[in-house]
């Protein structure tokens, strides 16, 4: 992969961008079909709007795409989108890092139905405990969004929206069952519908796999174990809504998952990580009048992690470590149509974080009170969104963040965009208080992001080119094995995307050129590639649908092993080679409701690394039988 360079990607980027207007010359029927496919997003402005009207770099992964994902995990699905890179250092469903635009994994906020989930000790969220079978759609907002969602949204926001019943729909039953490589088995069942003023949805899922060895033979840290590292995953989610009057709805929701995954920590013991994610919410959505909508919500989430490793009783080591985060969140948002084409959203929030662990921390709780305002205007060819947010954090005082986005319509198809946003991230409880591996004097991370772009949308053709520069001060990094310090970093890059519908054929592609750099050392931040090309396409032929995906990823760095001290040194890096992957898909409609799907990942059985010493899946196949009315 040494020949995969910036020059090659630049050539591909230029070809795709130049071809976008030409690709627009398709049949009127295809243009009409594509124009109707403008999904609604709620993440870019915390309120519903067509995707084409969102000024941010936003993607909506719809239910149809999720249903065709086969054995894929949430991380696998996210990795196929532009601006996102993924690294794994465990079994097929355990430790996973998600990097948006080169930002650290802990710099991304994960939401389930708009409520924050994740660990206040480790940072980030255990996304592999969230199965695709429970998800209706996924929204990705790239770039700093602290002025919308508060702390930690330096890289972006990923909003996972679960299934719900719709008023006026009859009872619908869905389900799937599948089998594949490594004795992977998946099954799920769901029902949704409405009756009178009530609407409801319930989904249950189970998955298991024997997996493959997480660490590779010869892994220098001595973590390799020849056993397979599999998993078991059980999930449930549901919603119950009551439309007690026109425009007035009460809603209750829950989500629960339990992932028992194996990982390698050395020979002779079956290491496991058991993760539970729970969410319970109540909401009231009210249309006060034609100009005023109110949303009141209370949510409680739990992220519970238990690690089981080899005990050493002689040294007082039990081999069991537990970290539990409870978050209680309250929010009240009011959307006001203050003039034609202009909306003002005002919100107040409170978030309470509580940490429980068998490791002693000097502090175990943190509260944040917030107020924010969002102004959106569509005035002819001019489009504006301005955000301002104030967060008062019990341990760090006041934080104010802002965002300003502007779009100008050159023509009905072409739009110029520009944005400036600030963000911040709080140190985790591990960063501050974990015995022997912490620094209580850490400062919050701060970021300033500037970006500009051009977008094209005409019928069945879409395309975009975005350049961004995100300066991060006080980046929290490990220096050596045990010392946590604040550093500075710069995340800059260019993203090119294009998609085209040719009747029954659709193609899409993206190019990411990213430069995530540690300003103190000049080195590339670890585990993320600087150049990534992604191509995908599918074709419908009667009852058959066939598709292919191709990923070409450049080199990345990771921490290297220092044999003289027997540790991985954060200041010593090694290079991991680039790679290319080919995936193939096919489906056949048995009836209008039943479909059989086949997915073949890593067709060429490429051997590659996303993290030093850890394995990635070789060639694997999954067959899925799906029923959807």
Phi, psi and omega in degrees: 000009181296338182278354181277105187232174177301325181299317180295317180294322179298321179296317178297317181300315180297318181296318181292318182294316180295327184281347187302309179298324180295323180293344181289348182279074180239176184294149178302325180296321178294321179296317180298317180299315183291325180296325180289338183270067178241087189295159177272137174240144179244356189272323187293332181226012182060025179203152182297136174201152176299145179304323181294340180268348181288131182276341180279175176275093191238141173233139172244119175265113189274175185296326181294318178296318179296319181296332181270006187284346177065231184277002186299147171272173176300320178298319178300316182293318179296324184296339180282351182267154182292151177078004184237131174236153185225142174228139179235142175221044176207201176288187187293347180224036181240234192298122182220136175248137179243123181248120175256120181054036177082359180284154178299157182299323180286357179263016175242133177267129175254132179239145166245113183054040176085355180255137185290136173232156178143180184259129175277353177266308182271337187083156181074189182225147178280078191292337181285353172272005178248103185280153179294335183296340181264000192253134175270317175201164180232133177244133182241122175246117184264143180100162183305133181222028179295333178290349174254318191237003174085208188301148170085351183272060178273321179273324180158192183225137174239116184252116181260119186248119185277171183291151177212156174277153181246137177303139177086006180251145179282170178300128179233135179247132177234158178186163176205154175215136184213161180214145180200196183305154181061027181058038178284127181231135178221142176209141175210156178216145180211154174221150179205160179164197180207156178210112182063234181277355186260143167227151190207160174203140178215132179226139176231143181213151175217138177215149176205156179202146173286336175069197179221166181296128183292316179265154181267151174303137181085005177305124194291340182277003180075023182270348188295136173223129187289351181289162175278147181247098183257196182201162168228136183224123177238134185218157174206145175209156180196159176220148173222121181240147177232112177271086189282347173199167180300121179079009182234118184223136168254142184216137173240143182214155174214155174216138179211135176215152176223118180246123175247102185240142177270152175213167181263127174225019182127159182288152170094359179212145181269087180289140181220150171237121181249119184237133176239135173237129179227144176214133178224124186223152173232140182214150173233117179250121189225127171266103184294313174205190184293345183247354190223123176238136182239141176226118180244130187215144171228130184222140173238127179236151179229133172238109187241119181240128175236126178249128180245114179230181186293126179278152174228083185303327182297334180253011179074020181262115183279339183082004179239130178225132182234138177224119182237130176245127172247130177236128174248124187233134176235139177211147175222115182238138178235125179254123186240124173277097189274343179192163178305124179078008183229131181230135175243123178250130178237135184215151172232141183220156170220134177231127179247120179254129176228133184244134177231128184206156172278359169264134185278125175252149178289338175219146185230009180211158179201135181239146179227125173252135189223152171220141181212157177225139179229125178245126178235138180218134172241100186242088182065240181273357183253135181226132186225142166223127179234130180239142173218128184224140177240124178240127174250110185258132188301329183257353185227007177076213189264142175224126178241128180232156181215162177210141178223122180235144182221138176229139179232126181277106175293317176217177175300340182258328186256138178221135172264141180228152174209149182206151172223132184217149172244157180210169175207158177224134177274145173299145176284170176294328173295316179304322187270323196229353184297127186303123176081354183224037188215174179210105183290353181262009180298143175261153176298146173288147177227144181222149171230123184239135174234137178211156178215150182200174174226137182233147179230132178213114181211112179057239181271012183243132171227151177197156178204152173225121184230132173244137183222155178217110185242108180267121182247117175263148178063033177303129183275117184224152172276133176246111193075206184268329191239352186260128178254129184225165171266131175230183176241149180214159175232129178245107180227155182179180178228136177235129176240131177229152175205143177214147183214137174252117176251081181060247181272002181245135175231141177225152175207158179202161177210151175231128175241125173242108190239140176233082177272109192235138169282114184292338181282325182250343185077003182274155175290137175296145193285155169068020175225135184280150179275334180227131178218130175243131180230128178231144179207152177198155174211161183220133178263124180228093184064234180278353182263147171222122182238149182207168179213150176227140179224131179237131175237113186241138179280185181292159174217164180249161175209165178293141181260166183264126178263102185294333184292332179245356178068035182219159168276126182260126182293340180264003180240123186240158174228157182264136173254133186293156173288173183202164171229143181229140175239126176240143179237145179226154175205148176215154180223128179277105178292314172223186177293337183255335186251141183215141172252135184236144175230133176231128180241106180266148178050059185305322184274004177055049181287140176260118183211168181232137170255342175216141186306122174083359183250143184280159172235160185293134172281199180300131182210151185231144177220133178245131188228134174252122188239138173238121178219122180290000000 
